[in-house]
Amino acid sequence: MMILITGPVRSGTNGDPALIDANLAKMNRMALEVYQRGHTPVIGEWLALPLAAAAGSAHIGDEISERFLYPVAHRLIACCDAILRMPGASQGADNDVRLGQSLGLTIFTSPESLPVIKP
């Protein structure tokens, strides 16, 4: 399955770049777990942040990046089979889950709940 990983990125960070980077690192580690279970992980920021930078964004959360972060994730959701919702408060992740549910996607809450696909 192609699985969108969603969870807190900026929530609870008060804009602190180190905390945002730590949240992104957690998402990347989760992506590795998804991959190791035989699936293809995607994270909206993997696509949105380079696009925002090309458009002139100076940092995550600025006006330019806001035009890319959620729209890119929502386009990805339409291409995914499932969503993995990481723990933690995040309105954006909650919105991703609602959109996924409206599209009939399976919502997982831990990588351990994913089926293991053997090559």
C-alpha positions, -999 to +999 in steps of 0.1 A: +000+000+000+010+036-004+006+051+030+005+088+039+021+094+073+006+124+091+011+138+126+024+168+144+050+189+126+045+224+139+019+217+166+033+224+201+066+238+188+058+275+190+076+278+157+109+265+171+129+251+141+147+225+163+114+211+175+099+211+140+130+193+128+126+168+156+090+161+146+100+157+110+127+132+121+100+112+140+079+111+108+110+099+088+116+071+113+079+061+111+083+061+073+112+037+076+090+013+097+063+015+071+088+007+044+102-022+063+067-037+066+066-038+028+047-006+020+055+027+003+055+056+028+049+092+018+050+124+038+034+155+025+064+176+036+087+156+014+071+172-016+057+204-002+088+218+014+110+217-018+081+232-038+076+260-012+114+267-012+114+269-050+085+294-047+106+315-023+097+302+011+122+311+038+110+286+064+082+262+072+051+281+084+057+312+064+030+325+040+045+308+010+049+274+026+013+276+038+002+276+001+018+242-004+018+222+029-019+212+032-028+213-005+001+189-014-009+165+014-045+165+002-034+157-033-013+129-020-042+115+001-062+110-031-034+088-044-029+067-012-044+035+000-042+043+037-031+069+063-009+063+093-018+089+120+011+095+144+002+103+180+000+139+192-022+169+188-024+182+152-053+199+135-037+194+101-033+156+108-068+154+120-080+171+088-059+146+068-076+117+086-111+132+079-103+136+042-089+100+041-120+087+058-143+105+033-124+088+005-127+054+022-091+050+031-080+028+060-066+047+089-039+031+110-025+045+143+007+025+146+031+008+122+026-025+141-011-025+129+000-026+092+001-059+075+036-072+067+041-077+030+068-102+022+087-099-011 
